[in-house]
């Protein structure tokens, strides 16, 4: 990273531009800046989730993810640079397999609700999807390495799985006709 800020109010952005890590300046509504902002928002939402009581293994995983998201944001701010490694994507794949292994099969779609930590995990999931869309939009005009796209895709899936884990059996199913049939069949048994 070229510059470390020691002064936050630099006023260099007053004209509607912001600096990238390579020293170039782009408009604040540039696709690259939008993607950086969505990743930053995702990381901030993970910080809110980390303020909740969580199982220690999930806490450690989320802290690692925060550092990886910071790398991802740094990569987005550095045209042509690469900071997020494929090993980060593999780590998410392993976490997905681990946490999904003991979850019961879904009977229907679930609502983003339940316990407070689970609901916050769902917020992180939706922000991860938005960040993924922003990065994919950026890819339409500038080259971006594969790991950022893959990472955000896997992370949104992982946040869904973690929301289920954090709900501890308190998932809120969508009240659909299909679910009513499942419940009717369960009551007959």
Residue, then its C-alpha position, 0 to 999 in steps of 0.5 A: x500500500x502506497x500511503x498510510x493515512x496519519x491524517x483522516x480529513x485530507x480534503x483531497x476528496x472534496x472535488x468528488x474523487x478518491x485516490x487508489x493505491x497506485x496513486x491514481x484518482x478516480x471519481x467516488x462513484x467509479x465502479x472500483x470505488x463502489x465495489x470497495x465500499x460494498x466490501x468495506x460495508x460487509x466487513x463493518x457488518x461482520x464487526x457488528x456480528x462479532x460484537x455478539x456472543x458467539x461460539x469461539x470457533x465461529x468468532x475466530x473464523x469471522x476474525x480471519x474473514x475480516x482480515x481477508x476482506x481487508x485484503x480484498x478491499x486492498x486488492x480492489x484499490x490497487x488496479x492490477x494488484x493481487x492480495x487475496x489468495x486462492x487459499x482464502x477461497x479454499x478456507x471458506x470451502x472447508x468452513x462451509x463443509x464443516x458447518x453444513x455437515x451437521x445441519x438438518x435438511x431444509x424443508x423450505x426457504x427460511x426467513x432472515x430471522x431467528x436469533x440476533x446473531x443469526x439475523x446479523x449473519x443474514x445481513x452479512x450474507x446479503x451485503x456479501x451478495x451485493x459486494x459480489x455483484x459490484x465486483x462482477x460489474x467491475x469485471x465487465x470493464x476492468x480485469x480482476x483476479x478470480x479469487x475476489x469473485x469466488x471469495x464473495x460467492x463462497x462467503x455469502x453461502x457460508x454466512x447463510x450456513x452460519x446463520x442456520x448454525x447460530x439459530x440453534x434450531x430456531x429457524x423461521x421457515x417461510x410459511x408456504x403451501x409446501x411447508x404446510x404439507x410437510x407439517x401435515x405429513x409430520x403430524x400423521x406420523 
